[in-house]
Amino acid sequence: MKLLFDENLSSKLITKLRFEFPGSQHVLKVLSAPATDSEIWTYALENDFTIISKDNDFRQRFFVASTSPNIIWLSVGNANTATIEKLLTSNKDRIKALEGNKTSSLLVLEY
């Protein structure tokens, strides 16, 4: 399961979660800044990434788009990187279950 971390998340998560989610990337590494939501969406679709974001725009777009990558929406407010890391590792099985779905999915994680 490859995660594409949105700009609103720390790029340090890539290193911290490299064993749980190998191949993951940060938007700032793979797209020019500032990337639009449409650019991120298209990149995720074309490169088989699951978008992970605190941005509600991705969650809303999921419901109206004809095609969608998997989306993980973090409903965590201003949580720090350590809290987000813990949330993701504690939900690793739920996140990895998205990979086997035949259709795109939305997973909401909160603490």
N, CA, C and O atoms as a DFTB+ gen file, in Angstrom:
444 C
 N C O
     1  1       0.852      -1.180       0.000
     2  2       0.000       0.000       0.000
     3  2       0.886       1.227       0.000
     4  3       1.637       1.463       0.947
     5  1       0.798       2.010      -1.068
     6  2       1.567       3.245      -1.190
     7  2       0.675       4.431      -0.845
     8  3      -0.392       4.621      -1.429
     9  1       1.136       5.216       0.110
    10  2       0.398       6.408       0.518
    11  2       1.038       7.635      -0.111
    12  3       2.260       7.726      -0.228
    13  1       0.196       8.572      -0.513
    14  2       0.654       9.856      -1.023
    15  2       0.235      10.906      -0.004
    16  3      -0.936      11.277       0.082
    17  1       1.216      11.382       0.771
    18  2       0.935      12.336       1.834
    19  2       0.768      13.731       1.259
    20  3       1.617      14.216       0.511
    21  1      -0.333      14.366       1.615
    22  2      -0.643      15.713       1.154
    23  2       0.302      16.723       1.821
    24  3       0.976      16.418       2.805
    25  1       0.324      17.916       1.258
    26  2       1.200      18.988       1.747
    27  2       0.964      19.336       3.208
    28  3       1.874      19.819       3.881
    29  1      -0.248      19.098       3.709
    30  2      -0.558      19.473       5.084
    31  2      -0.045      18.461       6.105
    32  3      -0.295      18.611       7.301
    33  1       0.668      17.439       5.650
    34  2       1.259      16.441       6.532
    35  2       2.780      16.485       6.407
    36  3       3.319      16.814       5.350
    37  1       3.446      16.156       7.477
    38  2       4.909      16.219       7.496
    39  2       5.528      15.158       6.587
    40  3       5.076      14.013       6.549
    41  1       6.558      15.556       5.864
    42  2       7.289      14.606       5.024
    43  2       8.069      13.609       5.880
    44  3       8.510      12.578       5.373
    45  1       8.244      13.898       7.164
    46  2       8.917      12.965       8.076
    47  2       8.146      11.655       8.215
    48  3       8.722      10.631       8.584
    49  1       6.855      11.684       7.923
    50  2       6.048      10.460       8.018
    51  2       6.513       9.391       7.031
    52  3       6.348       8.199       7.291
    53  1       7.086       9.800       5.912
    54  2       7.581       8.838       4.917
    55  2       8.641       7.939       5.558
    56  3       8.580       6.716       5.432
    57  1       9.603       8.544       6.240
    58  2      10.669       7.784       6.891
    59  2      10.137       6.985       8.077
    60  3      10.487       5.818       8.253
    61  1       9.303       7.608       8.876
    62  2       8.781       6.951      10.068
    63  2       7.923       5.729       9.738
    64  3       7.863       4.784      10.524
    65  1       7.259       5.744       8.578
    66  2       6.334       4.662       8.210
    67  2       6.842       3.816       7.048
    68  3       6.066       3.103       6.413
    69  1       8.143       3.892       6.766
    70  2       8.685       3.227       5.581
    71  2       8.510       1.712       5.603
    72  3       8.400       1.097       4.542
    73  1       8.480       1.094       6.782
    74  2       8.316      -0.355       6.849
    75  2       6.847      -0.759       6.749
    76  3       6.524      -1.785       6.151
    77  1       5.965       0.038       7.328
    78  2       4.534      -0.264       7.279
    79  2       3.930       0.017       5.899
    80  3       3.055      -0.712       5.432
    81  1       4.415       1.090       5.255
    82  2       3.856       1.517       3.970
    83  2       4.981       1.833       2.980
    84  3       5.202       2.996       2.641
    85  1       5.691       0.799       2.516
    86  2       6.815       1.026       1.595
    87  2       6.345       1.635       0.272
    88  3       5.254       1.342      -0.216
    89  1       7.191       2.480      -0.284
    90  2       6.869       3.111      -1.563
    91  2       6.054       4.379      -1.435
    92  3       5.733       5.015      -2.439
    93  1       5.715       4.752      -0.216
    94  2       4.933       5.971      -0.005
    95  2       5.762       7.196      -0.367
    96  3       6.993       7.159      -0.344
    97  1       5.069       8.283      -0.701
    98  2       5.726       9.524      -1.114
    99  2       5.001      10.722      -0.506
   100  3       3.870      10.616      -0.032
   101  1       5.673      11.837      -0.535
   102  2       5.063      13.102      -0.136
   103  2       4.827      13.919      -1.405
   104  3       5.649      13.905      -2.322
   105  1       3.727      14.612      -1.450
   106  2       3.355      15.417      -2.622
   107  2       4.500      16.336      -3.053
   108  3       4.750      16.498      -4.247
   109  1       5.184      16.927      -2.100
   110  2       6.251      17.875      -2.436
   111  2       7.448      17.200      -3.110
   112  3       8.253      17.877      -3.749
   113  1       7.574      15.903      -2.979
   114  2       8.669      15.167      -3.622
   115  2       8.334      14.789      -5.062
   116  3       9.231      14.697      -5.900
   117  1       7.058      14.571      -5.356
   118  2       6.689      14.037      -6.667
   119  2       5.972      15.030      -7.573
   120  3       5.848      14.790      -8.774
   121  1       5.505      16.131      -7.018
   122  2       4.822      17.168      -7.804
   123  2       5.421      18.527      -7.464
   124  3       5.947      18.729      -6.369
   125  1       5.335      19.446      -8.405
   126  2       5.857      20.787      -8.129
   127  2       4.925      21.512      -7.166
   128  3       3.704      21.368      -7.229
   129  1       5.520      22.282      -6.285
   130  2       4.740      23.001      -5.278
   131  2       4.326      24.355      -5.821
   132  3       5.108      24.957      -6.557
   133  1       3.188      24.856      -5.517
   134  2       2.132      24.133      -4.817
   135  2       1.306      23.316      -5.811
   136  3       0.890      23.837      -6.846
   137  1       1.073      22.076      -5.512
   138  2       0.269      21.210      -6.380
   139  2      -1.211      21.444      -6.096
   140  3      -1.618      21.623      -4.948
   141  1      -1.990      21.438      -7.142
   142  2      -3.435      21.579      -6.962
   143  2      -4.019      20.235      -6.544
   144  3      -3.398      19.188      -6.724
   145  1      -5.214      20.285      -5.989
   146  2      -5.897      19.038      -5.628
   147  2      -6.096      18.162      -6.860
   148  3      -5.979      16.939      -6.771
   149  1      -6.392      18.761      -7.992
   150  2      -6.580      17.989      -9.226
   151  2      -5.296      17.286      -9.650
   152  3      -5.333      16.139     -10.095
   153  1      -4.169      17.965      -9.514
   154  2      -2.885      17.350      -9.861
   155  2      -2.566      16.178      -8.932
   156  3      -2.094      15.131      -9.376
   157  1      -2.824      16.363      -7.660
   158  2      -2.593      15.296      -6.685
   159  2      -3.501      14.105      -6.989
   160  3      -3.048      12.960      -6.985
   161  1      -4.767      14.373      -7.250
   162  2      -5.762      13.346      -7.567
   163  2      -5.312      12.534      -8.779
   164  3      -5.302      11.304      -8.744
   165  1      -4.943      13.228      -9.839
   166  2      -4.522      12.558     -11.082
   167  2      -3.252      11.745     -10.859
   168  3      -3.150      10.611     -11.329
   169  1      -2.295      12.310     -10.153
   170  2      -1.054      11.586      -9.881
   171  2      -1.339      10.305      -9.105
   172  3      -0.789       9.250      -9.422
   173  1      -2.187      10.391      -8.103
   174  2      -2.525       9.210      -7.300
   175  2      -3.194       8.140      -8.157
   176  3      -2.866       6.958      -8.047
   177  1      -4.125       8.548      -9.003
   178  2      -4.804       7.590      -9.886
   179  2      -3.823       6.922     -10.842
   180  3      -3.840       5.702     -11.004
   181  1      -2.984       7.708     -11.463
   182  2      -2.070       7.187     -12.480
   183  2      -0.939       6.345     -11.897
   184  3      -0.349       5.531     -12.607
   185  1      -0.631       6.531     -10.618
   186  2       0.512       5.853     -10.019
   187  2       0.133       4.934      -8.857
   188  3       0.995       4.509      -8.087
   189  1      -1.156       4.632      -8.737
   190  2      -1.655       3.672      -7.750
   191  2      -1.292       4.041      -6.311
   192  3      -0.793       3.211      -5.551
   193  1      -1.550       5.299      -5.953
   194  2      -1.351       5.768      -4.588
   195  2      -2.694       5.959      -3.907
   196  3      -3.706       6.202      -4.565
   197  1      -2.698       5.848      -2.595
   198  2      -3.821       6.244      -1.760
   199  2      -3.489       7.623      -1.203
   200  3      -2.444       7.805      -0.578
   201  1      -4.368       8.592      -1.424
   202  2      -4.148       9.944      -0.911
   203  2      -4.473       9.968       0.573
   204  3      -5.508       9.460       1.006
   205  1      -3.578      10.563       1.341
   206  2      -3.826      10.737       2.769
   207  2      -3.708      12.221       3.086
   208  3      -2.703      12.860       2.775
   209  1      -4.755      12.758       3.713
   210  2      -4.815      14.200       3.898
   211  2      -5.709      14.573       5.069
   212  3      -6.588      13.813       5.473
   213  1      -5.461      15.768       5.606
   214  2      -6.381      16.363       6.569
   215  2      -7.328      17.330       5.855
   216  3      -8.216      17.915       6.477
   217  1      -7.132      17.488       4.563
   218  2      -7.906      18.417       3.742
   219  2      -9.273      17.816       3.419
   220  3      -9.361      16.761       2.790
   221  1     -10.308      18.476       3.841
   222  2     -11.674      18.005       3.610
   223  2     -12.039      17.994       2.122
   224  3     -12.974      17.297       1.726
   225  1     -11.321      18.751       1.298
   226  2     -11.634      18.804      -0.135
   227  2     -11.535      17.432      -0.794
   228  3     -12.345      17.105      -1.662
   229  1     -10.553      16.625      -0.395
   230  2     -10.416      15.292      -0.985
   231  2     -11.589      14.394      -0.594
   232  3     -12.086      13.619      -1.411
   233  1     -12.020      14.505       0.649
   234  2     -13.174      13.718       1.104
   235  2     -14.416      14.110       0.310
   236  3     -15.168      13.239      -0.128
   237  1     -14.637      15.388       0.123
   238  2     -15.807      15.847      -0.618
   239  2     -15.731      15.438      -2.085
   240  3     -16.732      15.021      -2.669
   241  1     -14.567      15.554      -2.669
   242  2     -14.397      15.187      -4.076
   243  2     -14.639      13.701      -4.303
   244  3     -15.139      13.305      -5.356
   245  1     -14.292      12.887      -3.329
   246  2     -14.486      11.449      -3.430
   247  2     -15.947      11.115      -3.750
   248  3     -16.218      10.211      -4.541
   249  1     -16.877      11.836      -3.143
   250  2     -18.300      11.534      -3.294
   251  2     -18.880      11.951      -4.642
   252  3     -19.942      11.464      -5.031
   253  1     -18.202      12.838      -5.355
   254  2     -18.754      13.320      -6.623
   255  2     -17.949      12.892      -7.851
   256  3     -18.419      13.042      -8.979
   257  1     -16.761      12.370      -7.647
   258  2     -15.899      12.005      -8.776
   259  2     -16.347      10.689      -9.406
   260  3     -16.817       9.781      -8.721
   261  1     -16.192      10.610     -10.713
   262  2     -16.540       9.361     -11.404
   263  2     -15.458       8.300     -11.197
   264  3     -15.766       7.109     -11.156
   265  1     -14.210       8.712     -11.068
   266  2     -13.121       7.804     -10.723
   267  2     -12.332       8.421      -9.587
   268  3     -12.156       9.637      -9.516
   269  1     -11.862       7.563      -8.704
   270  2     -11.197       8.075      -7.514
   271  2     -10.109       7.123      -7.049
   272  3     -10.261       5.904      -7.125
   273  1      -9.018       7.687      -6.569
   274  2      -8.081       6.838      -5.827
   275  2      -8.682       6.569      -4.448
   276  3      -9.669       7.199      -4.069
   277  1      -8.106       5.661      -3.715
   278  2      -8.500       5.515      -2.321
   279  2      -8.105       6.785      -1.591
   280  3      -7.092       7.410      -1.904
   281  1      -8.917       7.157      -0.614
   282  2      -8.674       8.361       0.167
   283  2      -8.688       7.992       1.641
   284  3      -9.582       7.288       2.111
   285  1      -7.688       8.475       2.361
   286  2      -7.700       8.397       3.819
   287  2      -7.770       9.824       4.318
   288  3      -6.852      10.618       4.115
   289  1      -8.875      10.135       4.974
   290  2      -9.064      11.482       5.496
   291  2      -8.813      11.447       7.000
   292  3      -9.448      10.688       7.732
   293  1      -7.886      12.271       7.443
   294  2      -7.545      12.349       8.848
   295  2      -8.325      13.486       9.500
   296  3      -8.060      14.662       9.251
   297  1      -9.268      13.122      10.320
   298  2     -10.066      14.102      11.050
   299  2      -9.405      14.296      12.411
   300  3      -9.878      13.797      13.433
   301  1      -8.281      15.046      12.390
   302  2      -7.445      15.139      13.585
   303  2      -7.102      16.565      13.988
   304  3      -6.322      16.765      14.920
   305  1      -7.654      17.543      13.323
   306  2      -7.340      18.930      13.670
   307  2      -5.867      19.226      13.531
   308  3      -5.258      18.893      12.514
   309  1      -5.290      19.843      14.530
   310  2      -3.875      20.228      14.489
   311  2      -2.967      19.208      15.185
   312  3      -2.031      19.585      15.890
   313  1      -3.242      17.944      14.988
   314  2      -2.440      16.891      15.619
   315  2      -0.996      16.955      15.133
   316  3      -0.734      17.282      13.976
   317  1      -0.075      16.643      16.017
   318  2       1.337      16.663      15.643
   319  2       1.709      15.378      14.892
   320  3       0.916      14.441      14.801
   321  1       2.909      15.361      14.368
   322  2       3.365      14.251      13.539
   323  2       3.384      12.933      14.314
   324  3       3.020      11.893      13.765
   325  1       3.798      12.962      15.572
   326  2       3.839      11.736      16.383
   327  2       2.442      11.150      16.570
   328  3       2.267       9.932      16.533
   329  1       1.460      12.006      16.770
   330  2       0.080      11.542      16.931
   331  2      -0.431      10.925      15.638
   332  3      -1.095       9.889      15.665
   333  1      -0.131      11.549      14.511
   334  2      -0.558      11.014      13.217
   335  2       0.134       9.688      12.932
   336  3      -0.493       8.756      12.429
   337  1       1.414       9.596      13.247
   338  2       2.138       8.342      13.067
   339  2       1.481       7.223      13.880
   340  3       1.273       6.122      13.369
   341  1       1.164       7.499      15.118
   342  2       0.521       6.505      15.981
   343  2      -0.859       6.109      15.443
   344  3      -1.226       4.934      15.470
   345  1      -1.607       7.081      14.964
   346  2      -2.928       6.806      14.399
   347  2      -2.821       5.887      13.182
   348  3      -3.615       4.959      13.030
   349  1      -1.846       6.145      12.323
   350  2      -1.672       5.336      11.121
   351  2      -1.176       3.932      11.437
   352  3      -1.655       2.963      10.849
   353  1      -0.236       3.809      12.345
   354  2       0.264       2.470      12.678
   355  2      -0.793       1.653      13.408
   356  3      -0.879       0.442      13.208
   357  1      -1.587       2.286      14.241
   358  2      -2.630       1.543      14.956
   359  2      -3.789       1.138      14.035
   360  3      -4.583       0.265      14.383
   361  1      -3.881       1.764      12.880
   362  2      -4.925       1.432      11.900
   363  2      -4.337       0.788      10.637
   364  3      -4.971       0.778       9.582
   365  1      -3.129       0.257      10.760
   366  2      -2.421      -0.314       9.612
   367  2      -3.261      -1.377       8.888
   368  3      -3.300      -1.389       7.658
   369  1      -3.918      -2.251       9.614
   370  2      -4.709      -3.305       8.980
   371  2      -5.900      -2.738       8.211
   372  3      -6.221      -3.211       7.121
   373  1      -6.544      -1.737       8.772
   374  2      -7.672      -1.099       8.075
   375  2      -7.198      -0.396       6.808
   376  3      -7.874      -0.426       5.779
   377  1      -6.040       0.230       6.893
   378  2      -5.486       0.931       5.733
   379  2      -5.100      -0.062       4.649
   380  3      -5.412       0.146       3.476
   381  1      -4.431      -1.129       5.028
   382  2      -3.993      -2.125       4.044
   383  2      -5.174      -2.856       3.410
   384  3      -5.059      -3.356       2.291
   385  1      -6.303      -2.924       4.109
   386  2      -7.496      -3.556       3.552
   387  2      -8.034      -2.780       2.349
   388  3      -8.730      -3.354       1.511
   389  1      -7.726      -1.496       2.253
   390  2      -8.156      -0.704       1.102
   391  2      -7.546      -1.232      -0.188
   392  3      -8.165      -1.165      -1.250
   393  1      -6.339      -1.755      -0.090
   394  2      -5.609      -2.199      -1.268
   395  2      -6.327      -3.326      -1.998
   396  3      -6.247      -3.410      -3.224
   397  1      -7.015      -4.178      -1.284
   398  2      -7.687      -5.305      -1.909
   399  2      -9.052      -4.995      -2.504
   400  3      -9.643      -5.837      -3.180
   401  1      -9.553      -3.792      -2.256
   402  2     -10.876      -3.427      -2.777
   403  2     -10.864      -3.282      -4.287
   404  3      -9.909      -2.756      -4.858
   405  1     -11.921      -3.748      -4.932
   406  2     -12.060      -3.601      -6.382
   407  2     -12.501      -2.187      -6.759
   408  3     -12.261      -1.734      -7.878
   409  1     -13.143      -1.500      -5.828
   410  2     -13.581      -0.124      -6.070
   411  2     -12.855       0.790      -5.091
   412  3     -12.331       0.340      -4.072
   413  1     -12.832       2.059      -5.409
   414  2     -12.145       2.998      -4.525
   415  2     -12.918       3.144      -3.215
   416  3     -14.127       2.919      -3.154
   417  1     -12.195       3.521      -2.188
   418  2     -12.771       3.607      -0.848
   419  2     -12.321       4.883      -0.149
   420  3     -11.303       5.487      -0.488
   421  1     -13.111       5.261       0.825
   422  2     -12.788       6.383       1.701
   423  2     -12.699       5.836       3.118
   424  3     -13.625       5.187       3.604
   425  1     -11.584       6.102       3.769
   426  2     -11.393       5.706       5.151
   427  2     -11.194       6.976       5.968
   428  3     -10.314       7.782       5.667
   429  1     -12.005       7.153       6.994
   430  2     -11.894       8.304       7.877
   431  2     -11.261       7.818       9.172
   432  3     -11.759       6.900       9.824
   433  1     -10.151       8.458       9.528
   434  2      -9.483       8.127      10.794
   435  2      -9.511       9.338      11.696
   436  3      -9.216      10.456      11.275
   437  1      -9.872       9.098      12.953
   438  2      -9.875      10.160      13.944
   439  2      -9.401       9.598      15.259
   440  3      -9.389       8.384      15.460
   441  1      -9.016      10.469      16.141
   442  2      -8.573      10.020      17.469
   443  2      -9.385      10.682      18.535
   444  3      -9.166      10.435      19.721
